Amino acid sequence: MSHSSRRFTCGFCVFFVAVMAGSGSPASATSVETAGLSESVVALAASLRDEALLGTRAFEWVEQLTTEVGPRLAGSEAEARAREWAVSELEAFGFDRVWIEPFALQGWERGLESGHVISPFPQPLTLTALGGSVATPASGLESELVIFPSLSALEAASPGSLEGKIAYVGHAMRRTQTGSHYGYFGRLRREGASIAASKGAVALLIRSIGTDNHRMPHTGSMRYSADHPRIAAAALSNPDADQLERIAARGEAIRVHLTLTPRFVGAVNSGNVIADITGAGAPEEIVIIGGHLDSWDLGTGAIDDGAGVGITMEVARRILATGQRPHRTIRLILWGSEEVGLLGGKAYLENHRDTLRDHVIGTESDFGAGRIWQMTSRVSDEAQPIVDLIGQLVEALGIAPGSREIGSSGPDLTPMVNAGMPAFRFVQDGQDYFDLHHTPDDTLDKVERRNLDQSVAAYLVFTWLAANTGISDWGWQPPKSSY
């Protein structure tokens, strides 16, 4: 009998209540039946959860990736080595199939970067080029600095008012548990250079899009508008941004010298590493988990996103170790080139357009190594009972139900969700995530084993139940026009 057709009997009522009582989570037999699950599936999910809390190998995978490969800039030789490492490890796990789906991108390398105040108070600046920035002249660029408190203030400047000058914007991101300010404040990094160029600026300096007070600048991708000149752009560490603003408050003109030598290297290769646990009942139906392999080049990418890679690799390894086949196929995807525009997610969508609706649901771990505290979703009414049951099973892990109207499964699955795929996400505590994000401080010592184990426990529950429920309609949406 297939998992999709099995239903527990009344005799399971006592069994399931006992399992859930042991976890500290309330549940009813009706919720299990409505979720389309068998007693053995639910019992195994609870067992996998509890065993993960005793200790997992997730930290081991993060340690290997960050030590044996290190930083993994999109399209670089190091990212290629990361794919080789992943394929070797995953093949040893015993997946039915492990493969790479390649795609191309325009490569970019950082080069040298330096800056200092020439006058009125000469001193060095700690900064880093934004990803995708053009270079300054080889000898550097020296000019007067014009201070703006926010991106909106820069946008309000008159065209031509910054002719020959360097614009500085001190738009300060705020700390939140969810990282909710990142999208708003991140617009400065993404679009600021072209806005400054439209006013005549020859370069842009920004306060890092981050929440720390360390002398660690935050990089991150940017893009240029075709309507304006491409100018060099860099981010200052928050203490250096504070220093510039203190100097400006004294009322004297500031002159700054910048040297940035990034370069574009032409077409290079990236790719998604994919591994399948083939379903026994409906192998064509797919549940996706994963994290992204690439990182920025300043740190070793332990938080962003070595942690997500380690968590989801360990989830797949533990499911394989049970020797039991899921009803649907479980697909682990270690995405390539996320940092430079979700390129792995976009490539996957293009490669699998003909079978999009075979993807039942998916989720990604890509918000660091903090503890999960909430789950969000956007599924059909028919699928809501399975989400509710997942919530009941992970409640013992300190995870509470969140909104049922959030269409997010993690960054790399955004193209799929925009195409209509149902959404599910575990939300990690992001209070300190943007202290480390895209900085030299993104290193292994920031990762706590027990936090990874908690994430593994939660993802095991989601993955095993989603891959085995008899519910078939998870609620595909009409595609967004932008997908």
Secondary structure as GFF3:
##gff-version 3
##sequence-region A 1 483
A	DSSP	alpha_helix	12	23	.	.	.	ID=ss1
A	DSSP	alpha_helix	29	34	.	.	.	ID=ss2
A	DSSP	alpha_helix	39	52	.	.	.	ID=ss3
A	DSSP	alpha_helix	58	68	.	.	.	ID=ss4
A	DSSP	alpha_helix	77	93	.	.	.	ID=ss5
A	DSSP	beta_strand	97	109	.	.	.	ID=ss6
A	DSSP	beta_strand	113	119	.	.	.	ID=ss7
A	DSSP	beta_strand	123	125	.	.	.	ID=ss8
A	DSSP	beta_strand	127	129	.	.	.	ID=ss9
A	DSSP	beta_strand	141	148	.	.	.	ID=ss10
A	DSSP	alpha_helix	151	156	.	.	.	ID=ss11
A	DSSP	beta_strand	166	169	.	.	.	ID=ss12
A	DSSP	alpha_helix	182	198	.	.	.	ID=ss13
A	DSSP	beta_strand	203	207	.	.	.	ID=ss14
A	DSSP	beta_strand	232	236	.	.	.	ID=ss15
A	DSSP	alpha_helix	238	249	.	.	.	ID=ss16
A	DSSP	beta_strand	254	260	.	.	.	ID=ss17
A	DSSP	beta_strand	263	277	.	.	.	ID=ss18
A	DSSP	beta_strand	282	292	.	.	.	ID=ss19
A	DSSP	pi_helix	302	306	.	.	.	ID=ss20
A	DSSP	alpha_helix	307	322	.	.	.	ID=ss21
A	DSSP	beta_strand	328	335	.	.	.	ID=ss22
A	DSSP	alpha_helix	343	351	.	.	.	ID=ss23
A	DSSP	three_ten_helix	353	358	.	.	.	ID=ss24
A	DSSP	beta_strand	359	362	.	.	.	ID=ss25
A	DSSP	beta_strand	372	378	.	.	.	ID=ss26
A	DSSP	alpha_helix	384	394	.	.	.	ID=ss27
A	DSSP	three_ten_helix	395	397	.	.	.	ID=ss28
A	DSSP	beta_strand	400	401	.	.	.	ID=ss29
A	DSSP	three_ten_helix	411	413	.	.	.	ID=ss30
A	DSSP	alpha_helix	414	418	.	.	.	ID=ss31
A	DSSP	beta_strand	423	428	.	.	.	ID=ss32
A	DSSP	alpha_helix	433	436	.	.	.	ID=ss33
A	DSSP	three_ten_helix	444	446	.	.	.	ID=ss34
A	DSSP	alpha_helix	449	468	.	.	.	ID=ss35
###
